[in-house]
Amino acid sequence: MRCAEVRERLRAEKPGEATRAHLEGCPRCRRWWAAEQVSEGRLATALQSVPAPPSLLGRVLAAVVHPPAQPIVDLGDRLLISATGMGLTAIHLVPEGTLPPVVAGPGRRWIERAAAELREYLAGERAFFDVPADLRALPIFSRRVLEMTARIPFGDVRTYAEVALAIGAPRASRAVGNALGSNPVPLVIPCHRVIRGDGTTGGYGLGPALKDRLLALEASVSPLVGRASTGVVCRLGCDRPGPIPEGDRIHFARLADARAAGFRPCSLCRPHAARPLSLGTRA
């Protein structure tokens, strides 16, 4: 019995003895089935414990009318990236139709790598960046703000007040906003993940409309991807697994779900560890 047939029978809740026998002898299908059960269990628990709000029907209908967030691929070729040999120093958005100049010099490797990773991120194919930032020219307070902001997970948000509290300056929300407004390397340092305390998105150096699009994109993308045949889960965009066939790929929103399904974290991208911003040296 083939894996595809086994999965169809399991989804239809018609396993049979042959299907059970296949599961016992196929580690890949066991991991896939465990992941399916984790997802279904979490959904069932949520549906049982949370009453439907009165606005649910309207929101569902709105989601049908308005499709999920689309990749922002049109932005990738409009980014002007600067770097030293220590890391990125600036990312600017150039007018549409303007081609960023070809660069040379010690920062070229970081520029080329950042450009490739940014295109993947904007296409919904990457959930982390692996290039350093050279922020030596910034004031110490700004560097502290940006270091903390770089730790905000993909798809998550913090308020300006939460960032201020995290750096030990609870009354400096406005100063945090100013530091983020001057972020020289947006996207790589995700200042778009910092919002106002009332839940509105607030300002953004590349424009509030783009901030909304970036948050919507991240909300629609699973940051972790597992390969059933190896039992390894990676950050989306990790180079280790290579292209994963559709039937072998399992997406996870949380590492806890991947662990519950029997997956182990990748030793290269380390999804179980925080990735602090690298200032002037490679991460």
Secondary structure, DSSP 8 states (H G I E B T S, - for coil): --HHHHHHHHHTT--HHHHHHHHHH-HHHHHHHHHHHHHHHHHHHHHHHS---TTHHHHHHHHHHS------GGGGGGEEEEEETTEEEEEEE--TT-------STTHHHHHHHHHHHHHHHTT--S-----B--TTS-HHHHHHHHHHTTS-TT--EEHHHHHHHTT-TT-HHHHHHHHHT-SSBTTB-GGGEE-TTS-----TT-HHHHHHHHHHHHTS-SEEEETTTTEEEETT-SSS-S--GGGEEEES-HHHHHHTT-EE-TTT-TTS-----BSS--
